[in-house]
């Protein structure tokens, strides 16, 4: 499989580094572009000299099986116009990782170049840098299961892939993409509280990380409901229920729900 990544910023660069590090795609089979040669030089040092780099987006798409568009959302449609005349439609799959640009917008931009367009949206999160992303995947109308498998082969080495209809994408992004920041804020607050109780910051952070890993394992492997696991550690009159009640009195659950709601794009 040959891949072209248009854009070597945070997300594009992370995808390239992850694919090479996981031995999912050889550096020689990846072409990546950026506006500045210095950005590409840094990526080449990280991935090896076999990586193909260029500042010419249109040139980069030649021969690729999958073209990943990893540019800023406000640049995406312009980049599509730039590369569209060089795309071999149906033979090349187009994947946008730009948040906020719909499949219909991408399709409308490409419709005058071909009637047979294969497009996807893929929204990884920042854990892709450690091969632990939850990548949300939406397929366009023309995409077949075979092409879904091809795109999965790109992102599955970098974490998990969840396919869903585009109508649910924003809600899922609030959980997977914005959610990383929300969990980090919980971790920060936990560390601050633990330091107040007498632990060192390093001790507190290490314990919190281990607790998060254990919590994830309980939910993922047992398939249990969160409330069932909460019940196991909340004895009558115990310390945990006192702590939970104090958090709820401060608006913990409602704050999380309000934060998720606020993460949805404005309808204005």
Rosetta blueprint (number, residue, H / E / L):
1 X L
2 X L
3 X E
4 X E
5 X E
6 X E
7 X L
8 X L
9 X L
10 X H
11 X H
12 X H
13 X H
14 X H
15 X H
16 X H
17 X H
18 X H
19 X H
20 X H
21 X H
22 X L
23 X L
24 X L
25 X L
26 X L
27 X H
28 X H
29 X H
30 X E
31 X E
32 X E
33 X E
34 X L
35 X L
36 X L
37 X H
38 X H
39 X H
40 X H
41 X H
42 X H
43 X H
44 X H
45 X H
46 X H
47 X H
48 X L
49 X L
50 X L
51 X L
52 X E
53 X E
54 X E
55 X L
56 X L
57 X H
58 X H
59 X H
60 X H
61 X L
62 X L
63 X L
64 X L
65 X L
66 X E
67 X E
68 X E
69 X E
70 X L
71 X L
72 X L
73 X H
74 X H
75 X H
76 X H
77 X H
78 X H
79 X H
80 X H
81 X H
82 X H
83 X H
84 X H
85 X L
86 X L
87 X L
88 X L
89 X E
90 X L
91 X L
92 X E
93 X E
94 X E
95 X E
96 X E
97 X L
98 X L
99 X L
100 X L
101 X L
102 X L
103 X H
104 X H
105 X H
106 X H
107 X H
108 X H
109 X H
110 X H
111 X L
112 X L
113 X L
114 X L
115 X L
116 X L
117 X L
118 X L
119 X E
120 X E
121 X E
122 X E
123 X E
124 X L
125 X L
126 X H
127 X H
128 X H
129 X H
130 X H
131 X L
132 X L
133 X E
134 X E
135 X E
136 X E
137 X E
138 X E
139 X E
140 X L
141 X L
142 X L
143 X L
144 X L
145 X H
146 X H
147 X H
148 X H
149 X H
150 X H
151 X H
152 X H
153 X H
154 X H
155 X H
156 X H
157 X H
158 X H
159 X E
160 X E
161 X E
162 X E
163 X E
164 X L
165 X L
166 X H
167 X H
168 X H
169 X H
170 X H
171 X H
172 X H
173 X H
174 X H
175 X H
176 X H
177 X L
178 X H
179 X H
180 X H
181 X H
182 X H
183 X H
184 X H
185 X H
186 X H
187 X H
188 X H
189 X H
190 X H
191 X H
192 X H
193 X H
194 X H
195 X H
196 X H
197 X L
198 X L
199 X L
200 X L
201 X H
202 X H
203 X H
204 X H
205 X H
206 X H
207 X H
208 X H
209 X H
210 X H
211 X H
212 X H
213 X H
214 X H
215 X H
216 X H
217 X H
218 X H
219 X H
220 X H
221 X H
222 X H
223 X L
224 X L
225 X L
226 X H
227 X H
228 X H
229 X H
230 X H
231 X H
232 X H
233 X H
234 X L
235 X L
236 X L
237 X L
238 X L
239 X H
240 X H
241 X H
242 X H
243 X H
244 X H
245 X H
246 X H
247 X H
248 X H
249 X H
250 X L
251 X L
252 X H
253 X H
254 X H
255 X H
256 X H
257 X H
258 X H
259 X H
260 X H
261 X H
262 X H
263 X L
264 X L
265 X L
266 X L
267 X L
268 X L
